Amino acid sequence: MNDLLALDPYQAIEAPLPDSGDARLKAMLAWALLSPSPHNTQPWSWSIKDGVIDLHADYARQLTVSDPDGRELTIGCGSSLEHLLLRLGQEGVGVTVEEFPDPDDPRHLARVSVGVGTPYPRHDDLVTAMGARRTNRRSYSGDPMEAALRTALDEAAREFGVTVTWVSEADLRKALVRLIMASDREQMESKEFRHELAHWMRPKHSRKDDGMESDLLGQKGVAAYVAPLVVRTFDVGDAQAAKDQQLTEGSPDIAVLSTDSDDAAARLATGRALARVVLTAMAGGRYSAYMNQPCEVPTSRAKLAALLGVAHPQLVLRFGHAEPVHPALRFPVAQVLAD
Ligand SMILES: Cc1cc2nc3c(=O)[nH]c(=O)nc-3n(C[C@H](O)[C@H](O)[C@H](O)COP(=O)(O)O)c2cc1C
């Protein structure tokens, strides 16, 4: 059993599970850990006792420069929570979910009581998609999604009060690309931003279990090894902006997820919607990646809100077909399980 909790979650989801009890629930956390998170920080801590699962935000892993108030951290945790709930849905057991169960502890994001309440809706296709989903930062090809798939993504997000705005019209897309490029330049001008990014960049075949490997960020050959140094040392804003322009303009589908408020509950809901959206896209054969910079730079975020006529843009996503990429690094369950 302990061996199972020490495995890379991508291997753990292929292994047989313990029959019942907390041991089974702990093993099922492997699916939660496959969730995306900002810079692959995996900013969550889980505990399980007597069928009660608690999720806490781990602020020690916060990106204090690009995410100073923990908005994206909470989104990542919401996504991880949704992964777990979808996996529990396959068990057919009752679950009761309380978000922010302790008014005195805002880091306590959720409590899931297993065996109480009605089963979570079953979506086998989405659970299968967890093993295949990647943030694939390559160029995308293909036609825009068929209407039914777009509608499925819209409805998945709406369940959580999150709106999906498709950026298809040419002028709107151009304006979004300009905002992405301006945000790239502004972020990369900041030495603190570059240091933080470099801190989470890893060489290919890194032995660490967090952060982003250079090859997954699109660096090849020698560049993959010197990339953190380059990012740390030089303002590469123009190069980043040009690359993001090309990737965004070439993507068959671009969508912005937004909410009516921007409190912690809305951010957790955005994370749950994000999981549903990117897993539904993956189940439909589409990779996803992020162009989130305009949501991270406050002046750009206000412009993006005005451009789309939405209150609080939370995430900018692109979707399409692409060459596959390998899975990103992950902590084993044992690492994120508090006693
Ligand atoms: C809230 C949030 C924001 C993210 N922002 C970006 C981003 O701006 N650019 C990017 O390339 N990836 C972004 N990501 C993707 C993460 O880097 C990715 O999930 C992580 O490296 C793990 O890789 P995986 O998604 O392939 O498992 C974001 C993920 C989350 C949850």
The ligand as a Gaussian input file, in Angstrom:
#p B3LYP/6-31G(d) Opt

LIG

0 1
 C       -4.645000      28.417000     -12.911000
 C       -3.637000      27.916000     -13.911000
 C       -2.927000      28.830000     -14.681000
 C       -2.008000      28.388000     -15.628000
 N       -1.360000      29.314000     -16.407000
 C       -0.519000      28.892000     -17.383000
 C        0.073000      29.828000     -18.285000
 O       -0.177000      31.022000     -18.216000
 N        0.910000      29.350000     -19.235000
 C        1.182000      28.017000     -19.366000
 O        1.934000      27.637000     -20.259000
 N        0.615000      27.103000     -18.541000
 C       -0.233000      27.510000     -17.552000
 N       -0.842000      26.597000     -16.739000
 C       -0.586000      25.155000     -16.965000
 C        0.407000      24.592000     -15.979000
 O        1.715000      25.081000     -16.241000
 C        0.371000      23.043000     -16.080000
 O       -0.883000      22.634000     -15.620000
 C        1.443000      22.368000     -15.274000
 O        2.722000      22.669000     -15.782000
 C        1.270000      20.844000     -15.274000
 O        1.252000      20.338000     -16.564000
 P        0.008000      19.508000     -17.131000
 O       -1.165000      20.441000     -17.169000
 O        0.442000      19.067000     -18.488000
 O       -0.257000      18.355000     -16.227000
 C       -1.772000      27.010000     -15.778000
 C       -2.493000      26.090000     -15.006000
 C       -3.422000      26.541000     -14.078000
 C       -4.221000      25.543000     -13.270000

